[in-house]
Amino acid sequence: MLLQAYTWVRVATGDLRSRMHDRFTSETGATAAEYALLVTLIAVAIIIGANFLGESVNTRLSDTGTAVVNAPAVP
């Protein structure tokens, strides 16, 4: 009888440990966090790229405007 009680306690604690492990180590939370991190990194890359592109276009347009203003008049 004592062996049967001991076995039941060992099986019950092992089952409880297994269920708690499954509950707290699910992959859905980690997957969502990974997707959020990827989306954030992509957004940051797009913002930085747009900023550099905007500065480049602004410089080109300023140079073109300066060239047009300083162009000699055609008689």
C-alpha contacts under 8 A as a table, 3 or more apart, distances in Angstrom:
res1	aa1	res2	aa2	distance
1	M	4	Q	5.06
1	M	5	A	6.34
2	L	5	A	5.15
2	L	6	Y	6.16
3	L	6	Y	5.04
3	L	7	T	6.07
4	Q	7	T	5.10
4	Q	8	W	6.15
5	A	8	W	5.08
5	A	9	V	6.20
6	Y	9	V	5.18
6	Y	10	R	6.23
7	T	10	R	5.14
7	T	11	V	6.13
8	W	11	V	5.19
8	W	12	A	5.98
9	V	12	A	5.09
9	V	13	T	6.07
10	R	13	T	5.32
10	R	14	G	6.05
11	V	14	G	5.08
11	V	15	D	6.01
12	A	15	D	5.08
12	A	16	L	6.07
13	T	16	L	4.97
13	T	17	R	5.98
14	G	17	R	5.07
14	G	18	S	6.09
15	D	18	S	5.04
15	D	19	R	6.16
16	L	19	R	5.13
16	L	20	M	6.10
17	R	20	M	5.16
17	R	21	H	6.04
18	S	21	H	5.10
18	S	22	D	6.19
19	R	22	D	5.12
19	R	23	R	6.18
20	M	23	R	5.09
20	M	24	F	6.20
21	H	24	F	5.42
21	H	25	T	5.90
22	D	25	T	5.44
22	D	26	S	6.07
23	R	26	S	5.94
26	S	29	G	6.59
26	S	30	A	7.62
27	E	30	A	5.28
27	E	31	T	6.01
28	T	31	T	5.13
28	T	32	A	6.19
29	G	32	A	5.22
29	G	33	A	6.21
30	A	33	A	5.06
30	A	34	E	6.10
31	T	34	E	5.05
31	T	35	Y	6.22
32	A	35	Y	5.13
32	A	36	A	6.16
33	A	36	A	5.05
33	A	37	L	6.18
34	E	37	L	5.08
34	E	38	L	6.21
35	Y	38	L	5.05
35	Y	39	V	6.12
36	A	39	V	5.16
36	A	40	T	6.12
37	L	40	T	5.09
37	L	41	L	6.17
38	L	41	L	5.15
38	L	42	I	6.13
39	V	42	I	5.14
39	V	43	A	6.09
40	T	43	A	5.09
40	T	44	V	6.20
41	L	44	V	5.12
41	L	45	A	6.18
42	I	45	A	5.06
42	I	46	I	6.19
43	A	46	I	5.11
43	A	47	I	6.19
44	V	47	I	5.13
44	V	48	I	6.17
45	A	48	I	5.22
45	A	49	G	6.03
46	I	49	G	5.08
46	I	50	A	6.00
47	I	50	A	5.15
47	I	51	N	6.12
48	I	51	N	5.08
48	I	52	F	6.33
49	G	52	F	5.24
49	G	53	L	6.03
50	A	53	L	4.98
50	A	54	G	5.90
51	N	54	G	5.10
51	N	55	E	6.26
52	F	55	E	5.15
52	F	56	S	6.17
53	L	56	S	5.07
53	L	57	V	6.14
54	G	57	V	5.18
54	G	58	N	6.01
55	E	58	N	5.03
55	E	59	T	6.14
56	S	59	T	5.18
56	S	60	R	6.26
57	V	60	R	5.09
57	V	61	L	6.13
58	N	61	L	5.20
58	N	62	S	6.09
59	T	62	S	5.11
59	T	63	D	6.15
60	R	63	D	5.16
60	R	64	T	6.16
61	L	64	T	4.99
61	L	65	G	6.02
62	S	65	G	5.04
62	S	66	T	6.10
63	D	66	T	5.12
63	D	67	A	6.16
64	T	67	A	5.06
64	T	68	V	6.20
65	G	68	V	5.14
65	G	69	V	6.20
66	T	69	V	5.17
66	T	70	N	6.11
67	A	70	N	5.20
67	A	71	A	5.89
68	V	71	A	5.13
